[in-house]
Amino acid sequence: MQVHIRRSNDTDLQAICNTVSAAFDESEHEEKEIANLVLDLLADPTTKPFLSLVAFAEETIVGYILFTKVHIMNSGQDVSASILAPLAVKPVYQNMGIGSLLVNEGIKQLKDMGFELVFVLGHPTYYPKFGFIPAGKEGFEAPYSISQEHADAWMVKELKPGTIENTSGKVKCADTLNEPKYW
Ligand SMILES: CC(C)(COP(=O)(O)OP(=O)(O)OC[C@H]1O[C@@H](n2cnc3c(N)ncnc32)[C@H](O)[C@@H]1OP(=O)(O)O)[C@@H](O)C(=O)NCCC(=O)NCCS
């Protein structure tokens, strides 16, 4: 199966929502919280510059990844950083490497865009294979406190060597993502 990763456009929105809802198991009748989050993030001017990528296979969108801008407060430096949320692959296409393709392509394009750090709050056994490490231990505070039990889910990856060593502070997300319910 051929999988093609490309930037999303406005005509992809419905397929992106379907993909995200299927991956996060949002039923047809309940409120589509994650799909709505994506739509809100794409319309939120404080997320810019964002990176929105779709995985296309068998003439349909089967995976999605979004990175949006964050600010590191009190760092004393102007570090360009982003956060990955969400990542989704349609259930029947999972475990075929599509999530990995999206993360790796996203990291490559973020580097090209000049980003120096990327954060994620996610599965602590999934993201380390892409070079993410626990962010709290490196001095990066999440927007809202994360319980000790889930501390390893808050992760960071360096895109420009030396950035982690020289940066610390509290991360502030775009307005849409800076809601306690997402943390
Ligand atoms: C997580 C997700 C994006 C992975 O996509 P994918 O295309 O299946 O991933 P890949 O094929 O690249 O990688 C598969 C590997 O990820 C692992 N994996 C899948 N879901 C995982 C999870 N929730 N936690 C830890 N590892 C996970 C698989 O066990 C597999 O491991 P292996 O390579 O050692 O066999 C996909 O399962 C998904 O959409 N899940 C529902 C939504 C979600 O949880 N999104 C991530 C939020 S942080």
The ligand as an SDF file (V2000), in Angstrom:
LIG
                    3D

 48 50  0  0  0  0  0  0  0  0999 V2000
   -1.1650    6.0690   18.3490 C   0  0  0  0  0  0  0  0  0  0  0  0
   -1.3880    5.9480   16.8530 C   0  0  0  0  0  0  0  0  0  0  0  0
   -1.4110    7.3140   16.2060 C   0  0  0  0  0  0  0  0  0  0  0  0
   -0.2450    5.1260   16.2610 C   0  0  0  0  0  0  0  0  0  0  0  0
   -0.4150    5.0880   14.8520 O   0  0  0  0  0  0  0  0  0  0  0  0
    0.0540    3.7960   14.0140 P   0  0  0  0  0  0  0  0  0  0  0  0
    0.0090    4.1350   12.5710 O   0  0  0  0  0  0  0  0  0  0  0  0
   -0.7220    2.6180   14.4600 O   0  0  0  0  0  0  0  0  0  0  0  0
    1.5490    3.6720   14.5450 O   0  0  0  0  0  0  0  0  0  0  0  0
    2.7760    2.9100   13.8720 P   0  0  0  0  0  0  0  0  0  0  0  0
    2.2590    1.8410   12.9510 O   0  0  0  0  0  0  0  0  0  0  0  0
    3.7190    3.9020   13.3410 O   0  0  0  0  0  0  0  0  0  0  0  0
    3.4340    2.2850   15.1380 O   0  0  0  0  0  0  0  0  0  0  0  0
    2.8700    1.1340   15.7180 C   0  0  0  0  0  0  0  0  0  0  0  0
    3.5080    0.9410   17.0770 C   0  0  0  0  0  0  0  0  0  0  0  0
    2.9230    1.8650   17.9960 O   0  0  0  0  0  0  0  0  0  0  0  0
    2.4750    1.1750   19.1090 C   0  0  0  0  0  0  0  0  0  0  0  0
    1.3010    1.8550   19.6860 N   0  0  0  0  0  0  0  0  0  0  0  0
    0.1130    2.0540   19.1250 C   0  0  0  0  0  0  0  0  0  0  0  0
   -0.7150    2.6700   19.9920 N   0  0  0  0  0  0  0  0  0  0  0  0
    0.0030    2.8740   21.1210 C   0  0  0  0  0  0  0  0  0  0  0  0
   -0.2880    3.4370   22.3720 C   0  0  0  0  0  0  0  0  0  0  0  0
   -1.5070    3.8980   22.6710 N   0  0  0  0  0  0  0  0  0  0  0  0
    0.6940    3.4850   23.2990 N   0  0  0  0  0  0  0  0  0  0  0  0
    1.9080    2.9940   23.0340 C   0  0  0  0  0  0  0  0  0  0  0  0
    2.2530    2.4260   21.8570 N   0  0  0  0  0  0  0  0  0  0  0  0
    1.3000    2.3660   20.9130 C   0  0  0  0  0  0  0  0  0  0  0  0
    2.1030   -0.2050   18.5810 C   0  0  0  0  0  0  0  0  0  0  0  0
    2.1060   -1.1370   19.6240 O   0  0  0  0  0  0  0  0  0  0  0  0
    3.2530   -0.4450   17.6090 C   0  0  0  0  0  0  0  0  0  0  0  0
    4.4080   -0.8480   18.3040 O   0  0  0  0  0  0  0  0  0  0  0  0
    5.5860   -1.6990   17.5930 P   0  0  0  0  0  0  0  0  0  0  0  0
    6.1400   -0.8330   16.4940 O   0  0  0  0  0  0  0  0  0  0  0  0
    6.5570   -1.9290   18.6950 O   0  0  0  0  0  0  0  0  0  0  0  0
    4.9130   -2.9230   17.0750 O   0  0  0  0  0  0  0  0  0  0  0  0
   -2.7300    5.2120   16.5370 C   0  0  0  0  0  0  0  0  0  0  0  0
   -2.7300    3.9780   17.2280 O   0  0  0  0  0  0  0  0  0  0  0  0
   -3.9730    5.9970   16.9260 C   0  0  0  0  0  0  0  0  0  0  0  0
   -4.4970    6.7870   16.1360 O   0  0  0  0  0  0  0  0  0  0  0  0
   -4.4690    5.7530   18.1520 N   0  0  0  0  0  0  0  0  0  0  0  0
   -5.6800    6.4080   18.6420 C   0  0  0  0  0  0  0  0  0  0  0  0
   -5.4710    7.8700   18.8680 C   0  0  0  0  0  0  0  0  0  0  0  0
   -4.2800    8.1560   19.7600 C   0  0  0  0  0  0  0  0  0  0  0  0
   -4.1150    7.5370   20.8070 O   0  0  0  0  0  0  0  0  0  0  0  0
   -3.4480    9.1100   19.3270 N   0  0  0  0  0  0  0  0  0  0  0  0
   -2.2090    9.4690   19.9850 C   0  0  0  0  0  0  0  0  0  0  0  0
   -2.4740   10.3870   21.0900 C   0  0  0  0  0  0  0  0  0  0  0  0
   -0.9720   10.7040   21.9710 S   0  0  0  0  0  0  0  0  0  0  0  0
  1  2  1  0
  2  3  1  0
  2  4  1  0
  2 36  1  0
  4  5  1  0
  5  6  1  0
  6  7  2  0
  6  8  1  0
  6  9  1  0
  9 10  1  0
 10 11  2  0
 10 12  1  0
 10 13  1  0
 13 14  1  0
 14 15  1  0
 15 16  1  0
 15 30  1  0
 16 17  1  0
 17 18  1  0
 17 28  1  0
 18 19  1  0
 18 27  1  0
 19 20  2  0
 20 21  1  0
 21 22  1  0
 21 27  2  0
 22 23  1  0
 22 24  2  0
 24 25  1  0
 25 26  2  0
 26 27  1  0
 28 29  1  0
 28 30  1  0
 30 31  1  0
 31 32  1  0
 32 33  2  0
 32 34  1  0
 32 35  1  0
 36 37  1  0
 36 38  1  0
 38 39  2  0
 38 40  1  0
 40 41  1  0
 41 42  1  0
 42 43  1  0
 43 44  2  0
 43 45  1  0
 45 46  1  0
 46 47  1  0
 47 48  1  0
M  END
$$$$
